[in-house]
Amino acid sequence: MNAGGRWQDNAVVVDNGVITSGNPDDLGTFAVKIIEQVAKSLQALSAA
């Protein structure tokens, strides 16, 4: 049962600000995505 969620077979998924990965092998991709999202947030804050 997935409690109404949608499962994606991706190394990293970003959904409404939540960043998740499937397993420890995805750590590198996960770290890069966190950096990208933080940079994106900082750009949005500086533009405001």
Summary of the structure (lengths in Angstrom):
residues: 48
radius of gyration: 13.0
end to end distance: 41.4
largest distance: 41.9
contacts: 80
relative contact order: 0.14
helix: 50%
strand: 17%
